[in-house]
Amino acid sequence: MSLSDRLAPAFAAVAGGPVDPVVRRSQHADFQSDAALALARRLGRPPREIAAAVRDRADLADLCSSVQVSGPGFLNLTLSDAALAGMVGALAGDPRLGVPVVARPETVVVDYSAPNVAKEMHVGHLRSTVIGDAVARLLAWRGHRVVRANHLGDWGTPFGMLIEHLVDLGEAGAAHELSIGDLDSFYTAARAKFDADAGFRDRARLRVVALQGGDPDTRRLWRLLVEQSERHFLTVYDLLDVTLTGADFRGESSYNDLLPAVLADLDRLGLLRDSAGAACVFPPGSVGRDGEPLPLIVRKSDGGYGYPATDLAAIRQRAGQLGATRLLYVVGLPQRRHFEMVFAAARQAGWLTPPARAEHVGFGSILGADGRMLRSRAGGTVKLQALLEEAVARATELARTRNPELGAAEAAEVGRAVGVGAIKYADLANDRHRDHVLDWERMLSLDGNTAPYLQYAYSRIRSIFRRAGVAARPDAPVPLAEPAERALALELAGFAPVVAEVERGLEFHQLAGYLFRLATAFNAFYERCPVLRADQPVRDGRLLLAELTARVLRQGLELLGIRTPERM
Ligand code: ARG
């Protein structure tokens, strides 16, 4: 029974409805709940009064040695040693480490990665892929039905010029050009011809019409382009260790046949208005600088459908056909306005009705060490594949020098886990709303809030067990006499609350911060409390604390999509 489970009924009684107690680890007590603060605004009562009422109602006598109202209205909870030992002991026999499977699973669509066909994936897509994959992993682990939707940019006017360029090169030539991995040069060449050559421009325009009209030969050429790009993206996903597969591609084109129905629905509901020949929706709440409502263009004046229309069709299909109740869009913050408008229009159209809801899981940019947009040495955009290869090379080199005992194959394996892990972790450990600076030294450092620090803590614990030659006894009494033991035990008990919190807000830096605190608490414990040299029963108890730390680190990093080598 968790603190949260005990507090929830008391909060519900005081609030007259369900309230999430939001229990967190705290520096001022073992755990803290700050739910009274948010509730105060809703109930129009002083938060301290609410906190006191919850304290008086909550059944915590067997868990807490002290429950106090503090500050503006926090509830500070101090666990009794018996309760703490019981909680930590219970983790030992629980493969889910105290994190239950949700009682009411939802269908969740996670829209992420979404690179564009015939363009190289760049670091801008890195964050979407890394954050989105963590979202998908965490929600799936909690027992939700997760649909990964890779909303590939595979449709629209640029395909006219791309296909014509392909025709010019000849299919074999184009396939070669595309397979060597430099999609950008193909795109740039097509673009240059389009800008310079009026004849080419005309062909490109006709091609778009043929593509949208379903001309078989044009479709075949288009598939060729899409498949080459998909192959490239899958290579990157493999390198990046993400769970996206070829089955998750749901490109913009896959909504094409649904677009006329979207338009018809909106028309029937009287939501469409003409604006300079384009059919638009004016969703409530979105106004421009001049205070005028902003249009969301559903069908352009030339009759074509664009990005907003496709997203409307996708919502209609995800909430309607797939029955999803949580629709997540892991896309950069510059598209915030787009999603606000699309969501508002979908709600107006009745496609997105409670309990179904959509959330833009936005994020900032990745910056270079100079604090500007990340650039390659030649000044172009940095390609994801090159970035990952550099990370792995650097980490492999570090692994070799740090531990000369590793054979070449193991060093390569460690280098891959650490290099890719470092990139992903640096992304996830930062508040996603902010820009984050790509700093090789810092993210590969063994000190600080980094992947290598956590991976090293894990491998260190595994080495204790290699030396011990035994596994931890799950029924060993949990030792709490030493402050460092108690501090570590508290962190272990904090895993479930942090997972619950991240499930709600999808702020993965909270999970990263938690794992960092756990590893730090372990290192302090290991420095002060001998494990293998301790007398029984303390030795077994300390081994158990070490083993649980390793399991939580491993599970936590797995949720972030990061591997944990046994040796480093
Ligand atoms: N392909 C788009 C881009 O590169 C991202 C698509 C995001 N997903 C969506 N449903 N709109 O900017």
Residues whose N, C-alpha, C, O or C-beta is under 5 A from the ligand:
A	BS01	LIG	D111 A114 P115 H151 G153 V331
